[in-house]
Amino acid sequence: MIVHLRLTAPADLTDSVRETLCAKDWITNVTLQRDAVLDPPGDLLECDVAREKAGALIDKLERCGLKERGSILVVEPSGAPFDRAEELEAVAAGHPDDAVIWEQVAADAESGADPTVSYHLFLVLAVALGAVAVLTDSAVLVVGAMVVGPDFAVVASASAGIVLGRWQLVRRSLQLLVLSFVLAIGVVGLLCVLGRLTGMIDVADVTGPRPNTGFIWRPDQWSLVVALIAGSVGVLALSIQKTSTMVGVFISVTTVPAAGNLALGLAFLEVAEIQGSLAQLGINLAGMLVAGTLVLAFQRAWWIPVTAGAERVFRALSYGNDDGRSGESGPGHSREEGVGVRDGD
């Protein structure tokens, strides 16, 4: 698995960038077009790099000055059906599926902390769906509300901000998280008041026995355990771009259903429902934030040596080798013995 980089550089940086690209055997297809960039004026360089080493290469390019004076565009091809791509993977420590491109994590985190109309609309609709789930005591609707809720991306942004030392990002993320839930609960609460006034909802719908959804406002020690596990899984999936795993995270935590129950409790001024829902919401958000931060911190410090060492063990045991070969890395190449470091040396 490879990553394609498209780089623009002012003429005085081009030679140092070219030397960086040509210095490693896990980079191929290096091209240079002088004076190809019109605005701002400069040169165009492109290359393909093993995904495991993309972060290290981007770090080197930033230190060359491209971040400030040029540009770095990262493209992940849907396929790379040529032998040299396999050779790149063979000489790069680790497995491409385990690779973390921290620049990509940072960009996703910055995007996740941006307030958008669609984010707020999804959250309002999810909280409304959670309120309907409470009223109908429907576990199916609870799951639906969990899946619709967009709040985990903001929690992950806050975790990434803490680990990367981007405190402005942390502030933006937490502010968006708090204000968006206040807005969604407020809107749904007003709708619930309207339902109460019209007789569509009465207090028995909120306080009566709810065998399928009562857990929403009655947190226990398992609420914290689930939040910690879900937060860990979520940031791990986001950091290595396994977004399909996120559905499992969304249906594990009851942030949005708790917010829906909170809106109903506020509409009927039911103190027990309000307190229980707030506790459930707080436990889930705090647990995911703590777990997400710890997982990202571990990845930042130890992920490269752990994954490189683990892959050597897996290959020695012939895991994943369809043809039964043990320890072969690719045609004519062997994996580098070092565990890898941040700068790729």
C-alpha positions as CSV (number, residue, x, y, z in Angstrom):
1,M,0.0,0.0,0.0
2,I,1.5,3.3,-1.1
3,V,0.8,7.0,-0.6
4,H,1.2,9.6,-3.4
5,L,2.7,13.0,-2.6
6,R,2.3,16.0,-4.8
7,L,4.7,18.8,-3.8
8,T,5.2,22.3,-4.9
9,A,8.4,24.1,-4.0
10,P,10.1,27.5,-4.8
11,A,13.2,27.1,-6.9
12,D,15.6,27.5,-4.1
13,L,14.1,24.6,-2.2
14,T,13.7,22.2,-5.1
15,D,17.2,20.6,-4.9
16,S,16.9,19.8,-1.2
17,V,13.4,18.3,-1.7
18,R,14.6,16.3,-4.6
19,E,17.5,14.9,-2.6
20,T,15.2,14.0,0.2
21,L,12.9,12.1,-2.2
22,C,15.8,10.2,-3.9
23,A,17.6,9.2,-0.7
24,K,15.3,6.4,0.4
25,D,14.6,3.0,-1.1
26,W,11.0,3.1,0.2
27,I,10.3,6.0,-2.2
28,T,9.7,5.6,-6.0
29,N,8.4,7.3,-9.1
30,V,10.1,10.6,-8.2
31,T,9.3,13.2,-10.9
32,L,10.4,16.8,-11.2
33,Q,8.9,19.5,-13.5
34,R,10.8,22.8,-13.4
35,D,8.7,26.0,-13.5
36,A,5.5,23.9,-13.8
37,V,3.7,25.9,-11.0
38,L,2.4,29.3,-12.0
39,D,0.8,30.6,-8.8
40,P,2.9,30.9,-6.7
41,P,5.8,30.4,-9.1
42,G,7.8,27.2,-8.4
43,D,8.5,23.6,-9.3
44,L,6.3,20.5,-9.1
45,L,7.6,17.3,-7.6
46,E,5.7,14.0,-7.1
47,C,6.5,10.6,-5.7
48,D,5.1,7.4,-4.3
49,V,6.0,6.3,-0.8
50,A,5.3,3.3,1.4
51,R,2.4,4.2,3.6
52,E,4.4,3.1,6.7
53,K,7.0,5.8,6.0
54,A,4.7,8.6,4.7
55,G,4.6,10.4,8.1
56,A,8.4,10.3,8.4
57,L,8.8,11.7,4.9
58,I,6.2,14.5,5.4
59,D,8.1,15.4,8.6
60,K,11.3,15.7,6.6
61,L,9.7,17.8,3.9
62,E,8.2,20.1,6.5
63,R,11.7,20.6,7.9
64,C,12.9,21.5,4.4
65,G,10.5,24.4,4.5
66,L,7.7,23.1,2.2
67,K,5.0,23.7,4.9
68,E,5.7,27.4,5.0
69,R,6.9,28.1,1.4
70,G,5.4,25.4,-0.7
71,S,2.7,22.8,-0.5
72,I,2.3,19.1,0.4
73,L,-0.7,17.2,-1.0
74,V,-1.3,13.6,0.3
75,V,-3.3,11.3,-2.0
76,E,-4.1,7.7,-1.1
77,P,-4.6,5.7,-4.3
78,S,-7.4,3.1,-4.5
79,G,-4.9,0.7,-6.0
80,A,-1.3,0.3,-7.0
81,P,-1.0,-2.8,-9.3
82,F,2.7,-2.7,-10.0
83,D,5.6,-4.8,-8.5
84,R,7.6,-1.8,-7.2
85,A,4.7,-1.0,-4.8
86,E,5.2,-4.3,-3.2
87,E,8.9,-3.8,-3.0
88,L,8.4,-0.5,-1.2
89,E,6.3,-2.2,1.4
90,A,8.9,-4.9,1.8
91,V,11.7,-2.5,2.7
92,A,9.6,-0.3,5.1
93,A,9.3,-1.6,8.7
94,G,5.8,-2.3,9.9
95,H,2.6,-3.0,8.0
96,P,0.7,-0.4,5.9
97,D,-2.6,-1.1,7.7
98,D,-0.9,-0.1,11.0
99,A,0.6,3.1,9.7
100,V,-0.3,6.3,11.4
101,I,0.2,9.5,9.4
102,W,0.2,12.1,12.1
103,E,-0.3,15.0,9.7
104,Q,-3.4,13.3,8.5
105,V,-4.6,12.8,12.1
106,A,-4.0,16.5,12.8
107,A,-5.9,17.6,9.7
108,D,-8.9,15.3,10.5
109,A,-8.9,16.6,14.1
110,E,-8.9,20.2,12.9
111,S,-11.8,19.4,10.6
112,G,-13.7,17.6,13.4
113,A,-13.6,20.6,15.6
114,D,-15.3,22.9,13.0
115,P,-18.9,23.9,13.8
116,T,-21.1,23.2,10.7
117,V,-24.8,23.3,10.0
118,S,-24.8,19.7,9.1
119,Y,-23.1,18.7,12.4
120,H,-25.6,20.5,14.5
121,L,-28.5,19.2,12.4
122,F,-27.4,15.6,12.7
123,L,-27.0,16.0,16.5
124,V,-30.5,17.6,16.9
125,L,-32.1,14.9,14.8
126,A,-30.2,12.2,16.7
127,V,-31.2,13.6,20.1
128,A,-34.8,13.8,18.9
129,L,-34.6,10.2,17.8
130,G,-33.3,9.3,21.2
131,A,-36.2,11.0,22.9
132,V,-38.7,9.1,20.7
133,A,-36.8,5.9,21.7
134,V,-37.4,6.7,25.3
135,L,-41.1,7.5,24.8
136,T,-41.7,4.2,22.8
137,D,-39.2,2.2,24.9
138,S,-37.6,1.0,21.6
139,A,-34.1,-0.4,21.8
140,V,-34.0,-0.3,18.0
141,L,-34.5,3.4,18.0
142,V,-31.8,3.8,20.6
143,V,-29.4,2.1,18.3
144,G,-30.5,4.3,15.5
145,A,-30.0,7.5,17.5
146,M,-26.5,6.3,18.5
147,V,-25.5,5.7,14.8
148,V,-26.9,9.1,13.7
149,G,-25.0,11.0,16.4
150,P,-21.9,12.8,15.1
151,D,-20.4,13.7,18.5
152,F,-17.5,11.2,18.6
153,A,-15.5,13.1,15.9
154,V,-15.4,16.1,18.2
155,V,-14.3,13.9,21.2
156,A,-11.5,12.5,19.0
157,S,-10.5,16.0,18.0
158,A,-10.1,17.0,21.6
159,S,-8.0,13.8,22.3
160,A,-5.8,14.5,19.3
161,G,-5.4,18.1,20.4
162,I,-4.2,17.1,23.9
163,V,-1.6,14.5,22.5
164,L,-0.3,16.9,19.8
165,G,-0.1,19.8,22.2
166,R,-2.6,21.9,20.1
167,W,-4.5,23.5,23.0
168,Q,-6.5,25.8,20.8
169,L,-7.9,22.7,19.1
170,V,-8.7,21.3,22.5
171,R,-10.6,24.4,23.5
172,R,-12.5,24.5,20.2
173,S,-13.4,20.9,20.4
174,L,-14.7,21.0,24.0
175,Q,-16.6,24.3,23.3
176,L,-18.3,22.7,20.2
177,L,-19.1,19.6,22.2
178,V,-20.7,21.5,25.1
179,L,-22.6,24.1,23.0
180,S,-23.8,21.6,20.4
181,F,-25.3,19.4,23.1
182,V,-26.9,22.4,24.9
183,L,-28.4,23.5,21.6
184,A,-29.7,20.0,20.6
185,I,-31.1,19.3,24.1
186,G,-32.7,22.8,24.1
187,V,-34.4,22.3,20.7
188,V,-35.6,18.8,21.5
189,G,-36.7,20.0,25.0
190,L,-38.9,22.7,23.5
191,L,-40.4,20.2,21.1
192,C,-41.2,18.0,24.2
193,V,-42.8,20.9,26.0
194,L,-45.0,21.4,22.9
195,G,-45.9,17.7,22.9
196,R,-46.8,18.0,26.6
197,L,-49.0,21.0,26.0
198,T,-50.8,19.3,23.2
199,G,-51.3,16.1,25.1
200,M,-49.1,14.1,22.8
201,I,-46.8,13.2,25.6
202,D,-47.5,12.8,29.3
203,V,-45.4,12.3,32.4
204,A,-46.1,8.5,32.5
205,D,-44.3,8.2,29.1
206,V,-41.2,9.5,30.7
207,T,-41.3,8.0,34.3
208,G,-43.1,4.8,33.6
209,P,-41.4,1.3,33.4
210,R,-39.0,1.1,30.5
211,P,-37.4,-2.3,30.4
212,N,-35.7,-1.8,27.1
213,T,-34.4,1.7,27.5
214,G,-34.2,2.3,31.3
215,F,-30.4,2.0,31.2
216,I,-30.2,5.3,29.4
217,W,-30.6,7.3,32.6
218,R,-29.2,4.8,35.1
219,P,-25.4,4.7,34.6
220,D,-23.3,2.2,36.5
221,Q,-19.7,1.0,36.5
222,W,-20.2,-0.7,33.1
223,S,-21.1,2.7,31.6
224,L,-17.6,3.9,32.2
225,V,-16.1,0.6,31.1
226,V,-18.0,0.8,27.8
227,A,-17.0,4.4,27.3
228,L,-13.3,3.7,27.8
229,I,-13.4,0.8,25.4
230,A,-15.4,2.7,22.8
231,G,-13.1,5.7,23.0
232,S,-10.0,3.5,22.6
233,V,-11.5,1.7,19.6
234,G,-12.7,5.0,18.0
235,V,-9.4,6.9,18.0
236,L,-7.5,3.8,17.0
237,A,-9.8,3.4,14.0
238,L,-9.6,7.0,13.1
239,S,-5.8,7.1,13.4
240,I,-5.2,4.2,11.0
241,Q,-8.1,5.2,8.7
242,K,-10.3,2.2,9.5
243,T,-13.5,4.2,9.4
244,S,-15.7,1.1,8.9
245,T,-15.0,0.2,12.5
246,M,-16.7,3.4,13.7
247,V,-20.2,2.0,13.4
248,G,-19.4,-0.3,16.3
249,V,-18.2,2.7,18.4
250,F,-21.4,4.7,17.6
251,I,-23.7,1.9,18.8
252,S,-21.7,1.3,22.0
253,V,-22.1,4.6,23.9
254,T,-25.3,6.3,25.0
255,T,-24.4,9.9,24.7
256,V,-27.2,10.9,22.3
257,P,-30.0,8.7,23.9
258,A,-29.0,10.2,27.3
259,A,-29.3,13.7,25.8
260,G,-32.8,12.8,24.4
261,N,-33.9,11.5,27.8
262,L,-32.4,14.7,29.4
263,A,-34.6,16.8,27.0
264,L,-37.7,14.9,28.1
265,G,-36.7,15.2,31.8
266,L,-36.3,19.0,31.4
267,A,-39.7,19.3,29.7
268,F,-41.4,17.6,32.6
269,L,-39.0,18.8,35.3
270,E,-38.3,15.2,36.5
271,V,-35.3,15.6,38.7
272,A,-34.3,11.9,38.8
273,E,-34.4,11.7,35.0
274,I,-32.4,14.9,34.6
275,Q,-29.7,13.8,37.1
276,G,-29.4,10.3,35.7
277,S,-29.2,11.5,32.1
278,L,-26.6,14.1,32.9
279,A,-24.5,11.4,34.7
280,Q,-24.8,9.0,31.8
281,L,-23.9,11.7,29.3
282,G,-20.9,13.0,31.4
283,I,-19.5,9.5,32.1
284,N,-19.6,8.6,28.4
285,L,-18.1,11.8,27.1
286,A,-15.4,11.9,29.8
287,G,-14.6,8.2,29.4
288,M,-14.2,8.4,25.6
289,L,-12.0,11.6,26.0
290,V,-9.7,10.0,28.5
291,A,-9.4,6.7,26.7
292,G,-8.9,8.4,23.3
293,T,-6.1,10.6,24.7
294,L,-4.3,7.6,26.2
295,V,-4.5,5.6,23.0
296,L,-3.2,8.4,20.9
297,A,-0.4,9.1,23.4
298,F,0.7,5.5,23.3
299,Q,0.6,5.5,19.5
300,R,2.7,8.7,19.4
301,A,5.4,7.3,21.6
302,W,5.5,3.5,20.9
303,W,3.4,2.7,17.8
304,I,6.3,2.4,15.3
305,P,8.5,0.0,17.3
306,V,5.5,-2.1,18.5
307,T,4.1,-2.5,15.0
308,A,7.5,-3.2,13.4
309,G,8.4,-5.7,16.0
310,A,5.0,-7.4,15.8
311,E,5.1,-7.7,12.0
312,R,8.5,-9.5,12.3
313,V,6.9,-12.0,14.7
314,F,3.8,-12.4,12.4
315,R,6.0,-13.1,9.4
316,A,8.2,-15.5,11.3
317,L,5.0,-17.4,12.1
318,S,3.8,-17.2,8.5
319,Y,0.7,-15.2,9.4
320,G,-0.9,-13.8,6.3
321,N,1.4,-15.6,3.8
322,D,-1.0,-17.3,1.4
323,D,1.8,-19.2,-0.3
324,G,3.1,-20.5,3.0
325,R,6.4,-18.6,2.9
326,S,7.9,-17.8,6.2
327,G,9.8,-14.5,6.7
328,E,9.9,-13.5,3.0
329,S,9.1,-9.8,2.6
330,G,8.9,-9.3,-1.1
331,P,10.8,-10.0,-4.4
332,G,14.5,-9.7,-3.6
333,H,14.0,-7.6,-0.5
334,S,13.9,-8.1,3.3
335,R,12.3,-5.9,5.9
336,E,14.7,-3.4,7.5
337,E,15.8,-4.6,10.9
338,G,15.4,-1.2,12.7
339,V,12.1,-0.5,14.4
340,G,11.9,2.9,12.8
341,V,12.0,6.4,14.2
342,R,10.1,9.6,13.7
343,D,12.4,10.9,11.0
344,G,12.5,7.7,9.1
345,D,16.3,7.1,9.5
